[in-house]
Amino acid sequence: MQLKLVTVALVAVASLALAGAGSARPDASAATTVRVKAKDFVFVLSRKSVPHGKVTFVITNPSPAVHDFAIAGKKSKMVQPGKSTTLTVVLKKGKYPYKCTVDSHAQLGMKGVLKVT
């Protein structure tokens, strides 16, 4: 009888462990953070790809010009020199172009593509 209870307990523990093993993200509601430096005239992202779901972009502007960051139809506030802001979006799997929408900044190189897995 005792051996049977131990076996049942071990099976239960193993089942719980396996149930969580298939999850790629332990907390799917948590946002992935991407740090973005808006230099003249290039963006430097801390990551080139992110898992699908909520993504928070932390945009800093160390340059002397004003910039913003646009992706997936959403746009950050204008970021003044020496300041920062955040932009949170929900992204599905795919490739998302991003850019600065100020004047001709994108044409000068402030653009790229983020891969979402």
C-alpha positions as CSV (number, residue, x, y, z in Angstrom):
1,M,0.0,0.0,0.0
2,Q,2.8,2.4,0.9
3,L,4.6,1.7,-2.4
4,K,1.4,2.4,-4.3
5,L,1.0,5.8,-2.6
6,V,4.7,6.7,-3.4
7,T,4.2,5.7,-7.0
8,V,1.0,7.8,-7.3
9,A,2.8,10.8,-5.7
10,L,5.8,10.5,-8.1
11,V,3.5,10.3,-11.1
12,A,1.6,13.4,-10.0
13,V,4.9,15.4,-9.5
14,A,6.2,14.3,-12.9
15,S,2.9,15.3,-14.6
16,L,3.1,18.8,-13.1
17,A,6.7,19.2,-14.1
18,L,6.0,18.1,-17.7
19,A,2.9,20.4,-17.9
20,G,5.2,23.5,-17.4
21,A,8.0,22.2,-19.6
22,G,6.2,23.0,-22.9
23,S,5.9,26.7,-22.1
24,A,8.4,28.8,-24.1
25,R,7.7,31.8,-21.8
26,P,7.0,31.2,-18.1
27,D,4.8,34.3,-17.9
28,A,3.3,35.1,-21.3
29,S,1.8,38.3,-19.8
30,A,5.2,39.7,-19.0
31,A,6.7,42.1,-21.6
32,T,10.0,41.6,-23.3
33,T,12.2,44.7,-23.1
34,V,14.1,46.0,-26.0
35,R,16.5,49.0,-25.3
36,V,16.7,51.4,-28.3
37,K,19.4,54.1,-28.7
38,A,18.3,56.8,-31.1
39,K,21.6,58.1,-32.4
40,D,22.1,60.4,-35.4
41,F,21.1,58.7,-37.8
42,V,20.8,55.1,-36.7
43,F,18.9,53.0,-34.2
44,V,20.8,50.6,-32.0
45,L,18.6,47.9,-30.5
46,S,19.6,45.6,-27.7
47,R,18.0,42.7,-29.5
48,K,17.3,41.9,-33.2
49,S,14.5,39.4,-32.4
50,V,12.0,38.9,-29.7
51,P,9.3,36.3,-28.8
52,H,5.8,37.2,-29.8
53,G,3.6,39.0,-27.3
54,K,4.0,42.2,-25.3
55,V,7.2,44.1,-26.1
56,T,8.3,47.3,-24.3
57,F,10.8,49.5,-26.2
58,V,12.8,51.7,-23.9
59,I,14.0,54.5,-26.2
60,T,16.9,56.8,-25.2
61,N,18.2,59.7,-27.2
62,P,21.9,60.5,-26.6
63,S,22.0,62.6,-29.8
64,P,21.5,66.4,-30.2
65,A,18.4,66.0,-32.4
66,V,14.8,65.0,-31.5
67,H,13.7,61.5,-32.5
68,D,10.8,59.1,-32.2
69,F,10.3,55.3,-32.7
70,A,7.5,53.8,-34.8
71,I,6.7,50.1,-35.2
72,A,3.5,48.1,-36.0
73,G,1.4,51.3,-36.5
74,K,2.3,52.7,-33.1
75,K,4.6,55.6,-32.4
76,S,6.5,56.8,-29.3
77,K,6.4,60.3,-28.0
78,M,9.1,62.6,-29.4
79,V,12.3,62.0,-27.4
80,Q,14.3,65.2,-26.7
81,P,18.1,65.1,-26.5
82,G,19.3,63.4,-23.3
83,K,15.8,62.0,-22.5
84,S,14.0,58.7,-22.8
85,T,10.5,57.3,-23.2
86,T,8.8,53.9,-23.6
87,L,6.5,52.3,-26.1
88,T,4.7,49.1,-25.5
89,V,3.1,47.1,-28.3
90,V,1.7,43.5,-28.7
91,L,3.4,41.8,-31.7
92,K,2.5,38.5,-33.4
93,K,5.0,36.3,-35.2
94,G,6.6,38.0,-38.2
95,K,8.9,40.8,-39.3
96,Y,8.2,44.4,-38.3
97,P,9.8,47.4,-39.9
98,Y,10.6,50.2,-37.5
99,K,11.7,53.8,-38.2
100,C,12.0,57.4,-37.0
101,T,9.2,59.5,-38.4
102,V,11.0,62.8,-37.9
103,D,11.7,64.6,-41.2
104,S,14.0,62.5,-43.4
105,H,15.6,60.6,-40.5
106,A,14.4,57.1,-41.8
107,Q,15.9,57.9,-45.3
108,L,19.2,58.8,-43.5
109,G,19.3,55.4,-41.9
110,M,17.0,55.4,-38.8
111,K,15.1,52.3,-39.8
112,G,15.3,48.5,-39.6
113,V,13.4,45.3,-39.1
114,L,12.6,43.5,-35.9
115,K,12.0,39.7,-36.1
116,V,9.3,38.3,-33.8
117,T,9.3,34.6,-33.2
